Every structure is written in structure tokens, then in C-alpha cells.
Amino acid sequence: MQVSIPTLLQSKKFGAAVLASVLSFLGVREGLDVSQIALITAPLYAYIGGQGLADFGKEGKRDPSKSVPSGGIVTAETARKAIL
């Protein structure tokens, strides 16, 4: 599966991972204890894991006939298939 940069930047999981990394870096820089940093970032890691499990479940139920073509261009026919 190939992921484009714009798609990655729109991902909530990616945003949470970047935020957790930045918070970890800032915590170390400010001299926080590792356990304090873990308390701050643990909810973000839990969110990422939970969303990953939810997305895994969605992939199994997805109907390939209703998906957007790999080029990402939505035509009237593909939109009609997605609605019906």
C-alpha cells in the first residue's frame, strides 16, 4: 500500500504521533522524568493504537467495488457506486 505525503499529513494518527514525539522531546529538554513524559504521551499512543485497530477492522469490511480508483479521481460513476 502506497501512501502519499498529503494523505499522511491529513491523518489523525500521524498528527498524534508527531505530537507525542514533540512532547517527548520537549519533556526531555525541560528535564522531566521519564515517568512524567510517559504520563503525558500515553494517551496519544493509546489513541494511535485504538485507531489502528479500528482501521484494521474497516479494511476487512470494505467493498472494493465502492472504493475510489487508485488515481484518486472521482467520476460521476464511482460516486454513484459509492452512494448505492
ChimeraX attribute file (.defattr): number of C-alpha atoms within 10 A of each C-alpha:
attribute: neighborCount
match mode: 1-to-1
recipient: residues
	/A:1	3
	/A:2	5
	/A:3	7
	/A:4	8
	/A:5	9
	/A:6	8
	/A:7	9
	/A:8	12
	/A:9	11
	/A:10	10
	/A:11	12
	/A:12	13
	/A:13	19
	/A:14	14
	/A:15	15
	/A:16	17
	/A:17	17
	/A:18	13
	/A:19	14
	/A:20	20
	/A:21	14
	/A:22	13
	/A:23	16
	/A:24	19
	/A:25	12
	/A:26	13
	/A:27	17
	/A:28	14
	/A:29	9
	/A:30	9
	/A:31	9
	/A:32	12
	/A:33	10
	/A:34	12
	/A:35	9
	/A:36	13
	/A:37	18
	/A:38	16
	/A:39	10
	/A:40	15
	/A:41	19
	/A:42	13
	/A:43	13
	/A:44	20
	/A:45	16
	/A:46	11
	/A:47	15
	/A:48	18
	/A:49	13
	/A:50	13
	/A:51	14
	/A:52	13
	/A:53	11
	/A:54	11
	/A:55	11
	/A:56	11
	/A:57	11
	/A:58	11
	/A:59	10
	/A:60	8
	/A:61	8
	/A:62	10
	/A:63	10
	/A:64	9
	/A:65	10
	/A:66	14
	/A:67	14
	/A:68	15
	/A:69	12
	/A:70	8
	/A:71	6
	/A:72	8
	/A:73	9
	/A:74	13
	/A:75	11
	/A:76	9
	/A:77	9
	/A:78	16
	/A:79	13
	/A:80	11
	/A:81	13
	/A:82	13
	/A:83	8
	/A:84	7
